[in-house]
Every structure is written in C-alpha cells, then in structure tokens.
Amino acid sequence: MKKQERVLFILKKLEELYPNPKPPLKHSDPYILLVAVVLSARSTDAKVNEVTKELFKLASTPQEMVKLNEEQIRRVIRPCGLSPAKAKAILGLSRLLIEKHGGKVPMDFAALEELPGVGHKTASVVMAQAFEIPAFPVDTHIYRLARRWKLTKGKSVKQVEKDLKEAFSQAMWGKVHLQMIYYGKTHCSARRCHGIDCLICRELAKK
C-alpha cells in the first residue's frame, strides 16, 4: 500500500471514530491552556483538569499568579507530579508574559518557546488549540502511532512532526492531532497493541 493510500485509510477510520474531537485539557483562554499544558508533562489529562480547577480558583491570569509564591502553587499542583519544577515554570512564564507581552500569551512560536517550561510541543498545542494556527504537536501517542502506521521512519520528534505535516494537509493538522491522541489512548496503547492488534494497525498489516 502506498503512503497516500495509507493516509486516506487512516483518515477515514479516525473520522468515523472521532468526527468532532475536543481538546482534552479544559480551558477558557490561551493562558489557562498554556498552564494546563505545562502541568500535563508526565501526568494525565484527567488529573490536570482536576488540578487546574483548583489552581485557577486562586489565580487565572498572569497578574494573579505572580501574587502567589512557589509553595502555594506547589501545594495545589502536587498531584500532577514534578511540582517544584512546574511551580517554578508557571511563576516564571507568568512574570515573563507580564514583562514582555503585556500579560497576554503571544501568538508566536519563538516567543512561546522562550517562556520557562515551554518547549516546542507545548507551544504547538497552544498555537493549534488556543489560536487555531496550523501546528502538529507530537506527543508520545502520536509518535507511537506515526511509526506503527508507517507514516514516518523518523526516530526524533522533529522528524516525525515533519513527516506528519507532509502526510496530511495543513488544514487537517489540528484535528488529526486530536484524533490520533484519542485513538492512541483508547485503541492503540503502548502495551496493548504492539502495532498488530487494534483496528487500524490490524487492517494496515493486511494491505
């Protein structure tokens, strides 16, 4: 099966399963999403949503967040893990947003990646989900599926992202990103499928 045929098959199945995927991290504005994505490192979306509900009762803007200290933030976000580093990052990025961006989350990859605790994946999620600017964030689920589905041979996240952007039209990036995340969590986990058992893996192996 040629790569384009593989892509069309995958798109068809993902659309059947997840026609209207919603971002898994609950948010009402770019800042809240940014903080939620920082908290999501090595944590589950469900746990982050629980924690942010409490955190944003204390502070839901950069201006409110910088009035807290690291220990206050740590106490709330501890269930997400890595709380010392995440509390420091949340305070740091909040201060920088106030100092350099008027308290607003910038709509710019380079500016986002300058913020403490914000890497390329986090910036991509914010650009795609907060601003609807084309991006294809690659997390562990997408990295795994892209390789199992032979959409890439890349061994780095950077190469996998490049190959996925070439495989799918730019207008689809945000939606396919979410569809792949939901599919990976539900049908094609790292331990359950091994690239042969789930619906899409099984069917691709036949073709």
C-alpha positions in Angstrom: 0.0 0.0 0.0 1.4 3.4 -1.0 1.7 6.0 1.7 -1.1 8.2 0.4 -3.5 5.2 0.3 -2.4 4.5 3.9 -3.1 8.1 4.9 -6.6 8.1 3.3 -7.5 4.8 5.1 -6.3 6.2 8.4 -8.2 9.5 7.9 -11.4 7.6 7.1 -11.2 5.4 10.2 -10.3 8.4 12.5 -13.2 10.4 11.1 -15.6 7.5 11.8 -14.4 7.2 15.4 -13.8 10.9 16.3 -15.7 13.3 13.9 -15.6 16.2 16.3 -12.6 15.8 18.7 -12.3 18.3 21.5 -9.1 19.4 23.2 -8.7 17.1 26.3 -7.4 19.9 28.5 -10.2 22.1 29.7 -9.5 25.8 29.1 -11.3 29.1 28.5 -8.4 31.2 27.3 -4.8 30.9 26.0 -3.2 31.5 29.4 -5.2 28.8 31.1 -4.4 26.3 28.3 -0.7 27.2 28.5 -0.5 26.5 32.2 -2.5 23.3 31.7 -0.1 22.0 29.1 2.9 22.8 31.3 1.2 20.7 34.0 0.4 17.8 31.7 4.1 16.7 31.4 4.1 13.1 32.9 0.6 13.5 34.1 -2.9 12.5 32.7 -5.3 15.0 31.2 -7.9 14.0 33.8 -5.6 14.8 36.7 -4.6 18.1 35.1 -8.2 19.1 34.7 -8.8 18.3 38.4 -5.8 20.3 39.5 -6.4 23.3 37.2 -9.9 23.6 38.5 -8.5 24.3 42.0 -5.4 26.3 40.8 -7.5 28.7 38.7 -9.7 29.5 41.7 -6.6 31.0 43.2 -5.2 32.6 40.1 -6.4 32.5 36.5 -4.3 35.3 35.0 -0.6 36.0 34.9 -1.2 39.1 37.1 -3.0 37.0 39.8 -0.5 34.1 39.5 2.6 36.3 40.3 1.0 37.3 43.6 1.4 33.7 44.7 4.6 32.0 45.8 6.1 28.7 44.6 5.0 26.9 47.7 1.4 28.0 47.3 1.3 26.8 43.7 3.2 23.5 44.6 0.6 22.6 47.2 -2.2 22.7 44.6 -0.4 21.1 41.6 1.4 18.3 43.6 -1.0 15.6 42.3 0.3 16.3 38.7 3.9 15.3 39.7 7.1 17.3 39.2 5.5 20.1 41.3 8.7 22.0 42.2 9.8 22.4 38.6 6.2 23.1 37.3 5.5 25.7 40.0 8.8 27.5 39.2 7.9 27.4 35.4 4.3 28.7 36.0 5.6 31.6 38.0 8.4 32.3 35.6 6.3 32.2 32.5 3.6 34.4 34.2 6.2 37.0 35.0 7.7 37.0 31.5 4.2 37.3 30.0 3.7 40.5 32.0 7.2 41.9 31.4 7.4 41.2 27.7 3.9 40.6 26.3 1.5 42.8 28.3 0.2 39.9 30.2 -1.0 38.2 27.0 0.1 34.8 25.6 1.9 35.6 22.3 0.7 34.1 19.0 4.3 33.3 18.0 6.3 30.0 18.2 9.6 31.7 19.1 8.1 33.9 21.8 6.3 30.9 23.3 9.4 28.8 23.4 11.2 31.5 25.3 8.9 31.1 28.2 10.0 28.9 31.2 8.8 25.3 30.9 7.6 25.7 27.4 9.1 23.6 24.7 8.1 23.1 21.0 5.3 20.6 21.8 3.7 22.9 24.3 4.0 25.9 22.0 2.4 23.8 19.2 -0.5 22.8 21.4 -1.2 26.4 22.3 -0.9 27.6 18.7 -3.2 24.9 17.4 -5.8 24.8 20.2 -5.8 28.4 21.5 -5.2 30.3 18.3 -6.2 27.8 15.6 -2.8 28.4 13.9 -1.7 25.3 12.0 0.6 23.1 14.1 1.0 19.4 14.6 2.1 18.7 18.2 3.8 15.3 18.6 3.3 13.6 22.0 4.1 10.0 22.9 0.8 8.7 21.5 1.3 10.4 18.1 5.0 9.4 17.9 4.0 5.8 18.5 1.1 5.7 16.1 3.0 7.5 13.3 5.7 4.9 13.4 3.3 1.9 13.8 1.3 3.2 10.8 4.4 3.6 8.7 3.8 7.3 8.3 7.4 8.0 9.3 10.7 6.2 9.9 11.8 9.2 12.0 13.4 8.4 15.4 13.2 12.0 16.6 10.1 14.0 17.4 11.3 16.7 15.0 11.4 14.3 12.1 8.1 12.6 13.0 6.5 16.1 13.1 7.9 17.0 9.7 6.7 13.7 8.1 3.2 14.1 9.5 2.9 17.6 8.2 3.9 16.3 4.8 1.4 13.4 5.0 -1.7 15.5 6.0 -2.9 18.7 4.5 -2.3 21.8 6.7 -6.0 22.4 7.2 -6.2 18.9 8.9 -3.3 19.1 11.3 -5.1 20.3 14.4 -8.0 17.8 14.0 -5.8 14.8 13.1 -3.6 15.6 16.0 -6.5 15.3 18.4 -8.0 12.2 16.7 -4.6 10.4 16.9 -4.3 11.2 20.6 -7.8 9.8 21.4 -7.2 6.8 19.2 -3.8 6.1 20.9 -5.3 6.3 24.4 -8.4 4.2 23.6 -7.3 1.6 20.9 -3.5 1.5 20.4 -1.7 1.9 23.7 2.0 1.2 24.1 1.4 -2.1 26.0 -1.8 -3.4 24.4 -1.4 -3.2 20.6 2.3 -3.6 19.7 1.3 -2.5 16.2 -0.8 -5.5 15.3 -4.0 -5.7 17.4 -6.0 -2.5 17.1 -8.4 -1.8 14.3 -6.1 0.5 12.2 -2.9 -1.5 12.8 -4.6 -4.8 12.1 -6.1 -3.5 8.8 -2.9 -1.8 7.6 -1.0 -5.0 8.2 -3.3 -6.8 5.7 -2.8 -4.3 3.0 
